[in-house]
Amino acid sequence: MCPVDVLCEGACVYHNLDKEPITIGLLQRHAMDHFYAAGGRLPKGTADIGKKVACIGAGPASLACAAELRRHGIAVTIFDKRPLPAA
């Protein structure tokens, strides 16, 4: 699970305005509840096709890229300067 309280909500610019951060975790939960209630299913990956890709940084763009590549059977390694996302 992504620690939104540290990464997204913890880094929200609303803190600079002395306001409560956007509760992205609740928004994500609502979106996934709606997705599953509507009969949605997560796609399954394809068998490995023998290609490899490296994504630099464990941010949203790299994670989305890695997920899409995996769906097409491409092995992905994500490199980030931090040992854990919340570090």
C-alpha positions in Angstrom: 0.0 0.0 0.0 1.2 3.5 -0.8 1.7 5.6 2.3 -0.4 8.6 1.1 -0.3 10.2 4.5 3.5 10.6 4.1 3.9 11.0 0.3 0.8 12.8 -1.1 -1.0 14.2 1.9 2.2 14.8 3.7 3.6 16.8 0.9 0.4 18.6 -0.1 0.9 22.4 -0.8 -2.2 23.1 1.3 0.1 22.7 4.4 1.8 25.9 3.3 -1.6 27.7 3.4 -2.5 26.3 6.9 -5.3 24.1 5.3 -6.0 20.4 5.6 -4.4 18.4 2.8 -6.5 16.8 0.1 -7.4 13.3 1.3 -6.2 11.5 -1.7 -6.5 8.1 0.1 -10.2 8.6 0.5 -10.5 9.6 -3.2 -8.6 6.6 -4.3 -10.7 4.3 -2.1 -13.9 5.8 -3.6 -12.7 5.4 -7.1 -11.8 1.7 -6.6 -15.0 1.0 -4.8 -16.9 2.5 -7.7 -14.7 0.5 -10.2 -15.4 -2.8 -8.5 -19.1 -2.1 -7.9 -19.5 -1.4 -11.6 -18.1 -4.9 -12.4 -14.5 -3.7 -13.1 -11.6 -6.1 -13.1 -7.9 -5.4 -13.1 -6.2 -6.6 -16.3 -3.9 -9.7 -16.2 -0.4 -9.5 -17.4 0.9 -11.2 -20.5 3.5 -13.9 -20.5 7.1 -12.6 -20.4 8.3 -11.8 -23.9 12.0 -11.6 -23.0 12.4 -7.8 -23.0 13.6 -5.7 -20.0 13.2 -2.0 -19.2 14.4 0.1 -16.3 12.3 3.0 -14.9 14.2 5.7 -13.0 12.4 7.0 -10.0 9.5 5.4 -8.1 7.1 8.2 -8.7 3.6 8.0 -10.2 4.8 8.2 -13.8 7.4 5.4 -13.4 4.9 3.2 -11.6 2.2 3.7 -14.3 4.8 3.0 -17.0 6.0 -0.1 -15.3 2.4 -1.4 -14.9 1.6 -0.8 -18.6 4.9 -2.5 -19.7 4.2 -5.5 -17.5 0.7 -5.8 -19.0 2.6 -6.3 -22.3 5.0 -8.9 -21.0 8.0 -6.7 -20.5 10.0 -7.2 -17.3 10.5 -3.9 -15.4 13.0 -2.9 -12.7 12.4 0.4 -10.9 15.4 2.3 -9.5 14.9 5.0 -7.0 17.5 6.8 -4.7 15.4 6.0 -1.7 15.2 2.4 -0.3 11.5 2.7 0.4 8.8 5.1 -1.0 8.2 6.7 2.4 11.9 7.1 3.3 
